[in-house]
Amino acid sequence: MNKTLLVLAAFALAACRQAPDTPDVAAAAPAEPAAAEAAPDPLAAVLDAQPDEVRARYAYRHPQETLEFFGIEPGMTVLEGLPGRGWYTRLLLPYLGGDGHLIGVAYSLDMYPLFSFATEEFLAKQAAWAAEFPADAAGWAGEDGASATAFHFGALPAELEGTVDVVFFPRVLHNLARFSNETETDYLGAALADAYAALRPGGTFGVVQHHARDEMSEDFADGSHGYLKKAFVVAAVEAAGFEFVAESDINANPKDRPSEDDIVWRLPPSLATSRENPDLRAEFEAIGESNRMTLRFRKPDGA
């Protein structure tokens, strides 16, 4: 028998000696575990549940990116400036959840009479606002939403000092700056002092504000047109004791290039100057909402 046949015979014999129940290693290997399903995003779920008129503003206000940039999370205590009709409030209450708390803050009662449209009925409504806000918020919160309280700038309750995780001021600063400039009262400084006192050490102060270009005049960018310059905002907030941390362009709109005669309220959603002019209204709608700076500050640790 030649050597080739001897080798083949040896292999055949070895194969015959293998135990008949030897497991197939590949077949017996445990199956790869199924990839874990991604945890649901509670903020996305809240945003998806909003009515069409609220969702229509997402393209300009970017609520998911904005709230994430400021680090707002369920269970936090958040101070929201000028809740008004509750656009952001209706997002924050269900998102913060039953362990969270939302505090609304509005202009001081002595500032409201400075507005040209301030009727007696309007002023009475503002005087009652802080007492009525918690009930309104309860109606917006849903079954497991955050609790709510409210106050006016200059009247921060002592029990709220140092309790807030994030102060969020969306489009709040321009009228404070305007009337600080037009009167002898520092409304802006007082509001920033309340924000600082309310925050816990290390807490975040988030600002979204109509943004004036650097080349615009100081008269244009004093708040009376709705716009402020970034350098002015940063300087004012730092003067109140905060540290500047970061900025984002998530709410920037390069199509908004106002002239010195323009006001921010010409744009959506106000469209205040084009209500009788469909062509002009269409022009402003094509621009969209205002160009906005998005700035994050913090209260120093140990402050």
C-alpha positions as CSV (number, residue, x, y, z in Angstrom):
1,M,0.0,0.0,0.0
2,N,1.5,3.3,-1.0
3,K,2.1,6.2,1.5
4,T,-0.9,8.2,0.2
5,L,-3.3,5.4,0.9
6,L,-1.8,4.9,4.4
7,V,-2.4,8.6,5.2
8,L,-6.0,8.5,4.0
9,A,-6.7,5.4,6.0
10,A,-5.3,6.9,9.2
11,F,-7.6,10.0,8.8
12,A,-10.6,7.8,8.2
13,L,-9.8,5.7,11.3
14,A,-9.5,8.8,13.5
15,A,-12.8,10.1,12.2
16,C,-14.5,6.8,13.1
17,R,-13.2,6.9,16.6
18,Q,-14.7,10.4,17.3
19,A,-17.5,10.1,19.9
20,P,-20.8,10.1,18.0
21,D,-22.3,12.7,20.4
22,T,-19.5,15.2,20.2
23,P,-21.3,18.6,20.0
24,D,-20.9,20.9,17.0
25,V,-19.1,23.8,18.7
26,A,-20.4,26.4,16.3
27,A,-24.0,25.1,16.6
28,A,-23.8,24.9,20.3
29,A,-22.4,28.5,20.9
30,P,-25.0,30.7,22.5
31,A,-26.8,33.1,20.3
32,E,-25.6,36.7,20.3
33,P,-27.9,38.7,22.7
34,A,-30.3,41.0,20.9
35,A,-29.3,44.6,20.8
36,A,-31.0,46.4,23.7
37,E,-33.7,48.7,22.5
38,A,-32.8,52.4,23.0
39,A,-34.5,54.0,26.0
40,P,-37.3,56.3,25.0
41,D,-36.4,60.0,24.9
42,P,-38.8,61.7,27.3
43,L,-38.3,65.2,25.9
44,A,-38.9,64.0,22.3
45,A,-42.1,62.3,23.5
46,V,-43.3,65.6,25.1
47,L,-42.5,67.5,21.9
48,D,-44.2,64.9,19.7
49,A,-47.4,65.2,21.8
50,Q,-47.9,68.9,21.2
51,P,-50.5,70.4,18.9
52,D,-49.7,71.6,15.4
53,E,-49.6,75.3,16.3
54,V,-46.9,74.6,18.9
55,R,-44.9,72.2,16.6
56,A,-45.0,74.9,13.9
57,R,-42.5,76.9,16.0
58,Y,-40.0,74.1,16.4
59,A,-38.2,75.0,13.2
60,Y,-37.3,78.4,14.7
61,R,-37.1,77.7,18.5
62,H,-35.4,74.3,18.4
63,P,-36.8,73.3,21.9
64,Q,-35.1,69.9,22.1
65,E,-31.6,71.3,21.2
66,T,-32.2,74.4,23.4
67,L,-33.3,72.6,26.5
68,E,-30.5,70.0,26.1
69,F,-27.9,72.7,25.6
70,F,-28.9,74.2,29.0
71,G,-28.9,70.7,30.6
72,I,-32.5,70.7,31.7
73,E,-33.6,67.2,32.8
74,P,-36.6,65.5,34.5
75,G,-36.8,66.0,38.2
76,M,-35.1,69.4,38.2
77,T,-36.3,72.7,39.6
78,V,-36.4,75.3,36.7
79,L,-37.1,79.0,36.9
80,E,-38.7,80.2,33.6
81,G,-38.7,83.9,32.8
82,L,-41.9,85.4,31.3
83,P,-44.0,82.2,30.8
84,G,-46.7,84.4,29.2
85,R,-49.2,82.1,27.4
86,G,-47.1,79.1,28.3
87,W,-45.3,78.1,25.1
88,Y,-42.2,76.7,26.8
89,T,-44.1,76.1,30.1
90,R,-46.3,73.5,28.4
91,L,-43.2,71.7,27.3
92,L,-41.3,72.0,30.6
93,L,-44.1,70.9,33.0
94,P,-44.6,67.4,31.5
95,Y,-40.9,67.0,30.8
96,L,-39.8,67.8,34.3
97,G,-42.3,65.3,35.6
98,G,-43.8,64.7,39.0
99,D,-40.4,65.1,40.8
100,G,-39.7,68.4,39.1
101,H,-40.8,71.9,39.9
102,L,-41.3,75.0,37.7
103,I,-41.1,78.5,38.9
104,G,-42.5,81.3,36.7
105,V,-41.3,84.8,37.0
106,A,-42.7,88.0,35.4
107,Y,-41.8,91.6,35.2
108,S,-42.0,93.7,38.4
109,L,-45.4,95.3,38.9
110,D,-43.9,98.8,38.8
111,M,-42.5,98.1,35.3
112,Y,-45.7,97.2,33.5
113,P,-47.2,100.7,33.5
114,L,-44.3,101.8,31.3
115,F,-45.6,99.9,28.3
116,S,-47.7,102.2,26.1
117,F,-50.5,99.5,25.8
118,A,-50.9,99.1,29.6
119,T,-54.6,99.6,30.3
120,E,-56.1,99.3,33.8
121,E,-57.5,95.9,32.8
122,F,-54.0,94.8,31.7
123,L,-52.4,96.0,34.9
124,A,-55.0,94.2,37.0
125,K,-54.4,91.0,35.1
126,Q,-50.6,91.3,35.8
127,A,-51.2,92.0,39.5
128,A,-53.2,88.7,39.7
129,W,-50.8,86.7,37.6
130,A,-48.5,85.2,40.3
131,A,-51.5,83.8,42.3
132,E,-53.2,82.4,39.2
133,F,-50.2,80.9,37.4
134,P,-50.0,77.7,39.5
135,A,-53.6,76.8,38.6
136,D,-52.9,77.4,34.9
137,A,-49.8,75.3,35.1
138,A,-51.6,72.5,36.8
139,G,-53.9,72.4,33.8
140,W,-51.0,72.2,31.4
141,A,-48.9,69.7,33.4
142,G,-50.9,66.5,32.7
143,E,-51.2,63.6,35.0
144,D,-47.5,63.4,36.1
145,G,-46.2,66.9,35.4
146,A,-44.2,69.2,37.6
147,S,-45.6,71.4,40.3
148,A,-45.5,75.2,39.9
149,T,-45.2,78.5,41.7
150,A,-44.6,82.1,40.6
151,F,-43.4,85.5,41.6
152,H,-42.5,88.9,40.1
153,F,-39.0,90.2,39.7
154,G,-37.9,92.0,42.8
155,A,-40.1,89.8,45.0
156,L,-38.2,86.5,45.1
157,P,-39.5,84.4,48.0
158,A,-36.8,83.7,50.5
159,E,-37.6,80.0,50.5
160,L,-36.7,79.7,46.8
161,E,-33.2,81.1,47.2
162,G,-30.5,78.6,46.2
163,T,-33.0,75.9,45.2
164,V,-33.0,76.2,41.4
165,D,-31.0,74.0,39.0
166,V,-31.6,76.0,35.8
167,V,-32.8,79.6,35.2
168,F,-34.1,79.8,31.7
169,F,-34.7,83.3,30.1
170,P,-36.2,82.9,26.6
171,R,-36.5,86.4,25.0
172,V,-36.7,88.1,28.4
173,L,-33.9,90.7,28.5
174,H,-34.8,93.4,25.9
175,N,-37.6,95.2,27.8
176,L,-35.6,95.0,31.0
177,A,-32.7,96.7,29.3
178,R,-34.9,99.2,27.5
179,F,-36.7,100.4,30.7
180,S,-33.4,100.4,32.6
181,N,-32.1,102.8,30.0
182,E,-35.3,105.0,29.9
183,T,-35.8,105.3,33.7
184,E,-33.7,105.5,36.8
185,T,-34.6,102.0,37.9
186,D,-32.2,99.1,37.0
187,Y,-34.8,96.6,36.1
188,L,-32.3,94.4,34.3
189,G,-29.9,94.3,37.2
190,A,-32.7,93.4,39.6
191,A,-33.9,90.6,37.4
192,L,-30.4,89.2,37.1
193,A,-29.9,89.5,40.8
194,D,-33.1,87.4,41.3
195,A,-31.8,84.8,38.9
196,Y,-28.4,84.6,40.7
197,A,-30.0,84.3,44.1
198,A,-32.5,81.6,43.0
199,L,-29.8,79.4,41.5
200,R,-27.9,76.8,43.5
201,P,-24.1,77.1,43.3
202,G,-23.0,75.5,40.1
203,G,-26.4,76.0,38.5
204,T,-27.0,77.1,34.9
205,F,-28.4,80.4,33.6
206,G,-29.6,80.0,30.1
207,V,-30.4,83.0,27.8
208,V,-32.1,83.0,24.4
209,Q,-32.3,86.6,23.1
210,H,-33.0,88.5,19.9
211,H,-29.5,89.2,18.6
212,A,-28.4,92.6,17.1
213,R,-25.5,92.6,14.7
214,D,-22.3,94.3,16.0
215,E,-22.5,97.0,13.4
216,M,-26.0,98.2,14.5
217,S,-26.1,101.4,16.4
218,E,-26.4,101.5,20.2
219,D,-29.8,103.3,19.9
220,F,-31.1,100.4,17.8
221,A,-29.7,97.7,20.2
222,D,-30.9,99.2,23.5
223,G,-33.9,96.8,23.7
224,S,-36.5,99.2,22.3
225,H,-36.4,97.4,19.0
226,G,-36.3,94.0,20.7
227,Y,-32.7,93.3,19.9
228,L,-29.6,93.4,22.1
229,K,-25.9,92.8,21.3
230,K,-24.1,89.8,22.6
231,A,-21.3,91.8,24.2
232,F,-23.9,93.8,26.2
233,V,-25.7,90.7,27.4
234,V,-22.5,88.9,28.4
235,A,-21.2,92.0,30.2
236,A,-24.5,92.5,32.1
237,V,-24.8,88.8,33.1
238,E,-21.2,88.6,34.2
239,A,-21.6,91.8,36.2
240,A,-24.4,90.0,38.2
241,G,-21.8,87.4,39.2
242,F,-22.3,84.7,36.6
243,E,-19.5,83.0,34.6
244,F,-19.9,82.7,30.8
245,V,-19.6,79.0,29.8
246,A,-20.6,78.5,26.1
247,E,-22.8,79.7,23.2
248,S,-24.6,77.9,20.4
249,D,-26.0,79.0,17.1
250,I,-29.0,76.6,17.3
251,N,-31.4,79.6,17.3
252,A,-29.5,81.8,14.8
253,N,-31.4,82.9,11.7
254,P,-29.1,84.7,9.2
255,K,-32.1,85.7,7.1
256,D,-33.1,88.2,9.9
257,R,-31.2,91.3,9.0
258,P,-33.2,94.3,10.4
259,S,-32.6,97.9,9.4
260,E,-32.2,100.6,12.0
261,D,-36.0,101.3,11.6
262,D,-37.1,97.7,12.1
263,I,-38.6,96.1,15.2
264,V,-38.4,92.4,16.0
265,W,-42.2,92.2,16.3
266,R,-42.4,92.6,12.5
267,L,-41.5,88.9,12.3
268,P,-43.5,85.8,13.2
269,P,-45.3,85.0,15.3
270,S,-46.3,88.6,16.0
271,L,-46.3,90.0,12.4
272,A,-47.3,93.3,14.1
273,T,-46.5,95.7,11.1
274,S,-48.0,93.7,8.2
275,R,-51.4,92.7,9.3
276,E,-53.0,94.8,6.6
277,N,-50.4,94.0,4.0
278,P,-50.4,90.4,2.7
279,D,-47.3,90.9,0.5
280,L,-45.3,92.3,3.3
281,R,-46.6,89.6,5.7
282,A,-45.4,86.9,3.2
283,E,-42.0,88.6,3.1
284,F,-41.6,88.4,6.9
285,E,-43.0,84.9,7.1
286,A,-40.3,83.8,4.6
287,I,-37.7,85.2,7.0
288,G,-39.1,83.3,10.0
289,E,-38.5,84.2,13.6
290,S,-35.7,86.4,14.8
291,N,-32.0,85.8,14.8
292,R,-31.2,84.7,18.4
293,M,-28.2,84.2,20.5
294,T,-28.2,81.2,22.8
295,L,-25.8,81.7,25.8
296,R,-25.1,79.4,28.8
297,F,-23.7,80.9,32.1
298,R,-23.2,79.3,35.5
299,K,-23.3,80.4,39.1
300,P,-19.8,79.8,40.6
301,D,-19.4,76.9,43.0
302,G,-19.4,78.1,46.6
303,A,-21.2,81.3,45.7
